[in-house]
Amino acid sequence: MKMIAAVFMLLLVYTTANAEESAYVTDRIEVHLRAGKGIKYKILRRLYSGTAVTVLEQDPKSGYSKVRLTDGTEGWILTRYLSEEPSSRQKLQAATEQITQLKAENARIIAELEALKQAKGALTTEASELNRRSSQLEKELKRVRYASAHALEIEEERNRLRERVANQERQIQQLKLKNQTLDREGSQRWFLIGAGVLAGGILLGLILPRLGWRRKRNWDSLSSL
């Protein structure tokens, strides 16, 4: 008998434990908008928590307040159901919407940051190229400045070189003239020498026969003695 009672108690405890479940009280409350200040008056509308109304009149004695809905409907509602702040459901919905907006804004900011990073990379590359070109231009500017600063010296040196070239060309012309003169003088000298040799030969041709004839007569005279 005791055994049966113990088993029954265990089953009862087990059944009770399985029947326990978690639940929450809803914050969605229905409030009746009545035609007058009391439950005996007609219900004009069922209002849910969070409904916005405009308070027109309050009656502390009855505990009712006269309100107007957004569509213009007027009626009475228990004052204890009115609050100066929105309901928790409305706050939660507003917070959820704000979180959604913040998430969207965060995503937009992240996208903008990524775009800015890419733009920064492009600008860094462009800046490097500009620095390189600036360095080249600076070197070129130094060369131009150096050339400008020494332009007079360069001009004078060029004039001196031109003068030297002109002098050398004049000297070359003079040497050519001298060579031509020497060539003419040499030709004339050789011509005179040739003419002298020719004249000497002619004289010798005229003189030698006579000398031979005289020498022969002298020998003939000597031999006759």
RAQUIUR-V919764 format. One record per pair of residues at least 24 apart in sequence whose ideal C-beta (glycine too) atoms are under 10 Angstrom apart, sorted by the first residue. I is the first residue (numbers start at 1). J is the second residue. D is the distance in Angstrom with one decimal. If there is no record, write none. Layout:
BEGIN
[[I,J,D] [I,J,D]]
END
This chain:
BEGIN
[[26,89,9.4] [27,87,6.7] [27,88,5.4] [27,89,5.7] [27,92,9.1] [28,87,8.8] [28,89,6.8] [29,81,7.3] [29,87,8.5] [29,89,9.9] [30,81,9.9] [31,77,5.8] [31,78,7.0] [31,80,9.8] [31,81,4.7] [31,82,9.1] [32,75,8.8] [32,76,9.2] [32,77,7.4] [32,78,8.4] [32,81,9.4] [33,67,7.4] [33,69,7.5] [33,73,7.3] [33,74,8.7] [33,75,4.0] [33,76,7.2] [33,77,5.5] [34,64,7.9] [34,75,5.8] [34,76,5.1] [34,77,7.3] [34,78,9.2] [35,74,9.3] [35,75,6.1] [35,76,7.2] [36,62,9.2] [36,64,8.2] [36,66,9.7] [36,75,8.5] [36,76,5.9] [37,61,8.7] [37,62,4.2] [37,63,8.1] [37,64,4.1] [37,65,9.0] [37,66,8.2] [37,76,5.0] [37,77,9.6] [37,78,9.5] [38,62,6.8] [38,63,9.5] [38,64,7.4] [38,76,8.1] [39,78,9.6] [41,75,8.6] [41,76,7.1] [42,75,9.1] [43,75,8.8] [44,69,9.3] [44,73,6.5] [44,74,8.5] [44,75,4.6] [44,76,8.8] [44,77,9.8] [45,69,7.1] [45,71,9.4] [45,73,6.3] [45,75,6.8] [45,77,9.4] [47,75,9.1] [47,77,7.0] [47,81,8.2] [48,87,8.9] [48,89,8.9] [49,81,8.2] [49,83,9.0] [49,86,9.4] [49,87,4.6] [49,88,8.3] [49,89,6.4] [49,90,8.3] [50,83,9.5] [50,86,6.3] [50,87,4.0] [50,88,8.7] [50,89,5.5] [50,90,4.5] [50,91,9.2] [50,93,8.6] [51,77,9.7] [51,81,9.9] [51,87,8.9] [51,90,9.7] [52,86,8.5] [52,90,9.3] [53,77,7.4] [53,81,9.9] [53,82,7.5] [55,79,8.8] [55,82,6.8] [55,84,10.0] [58,82,9.0]]
END
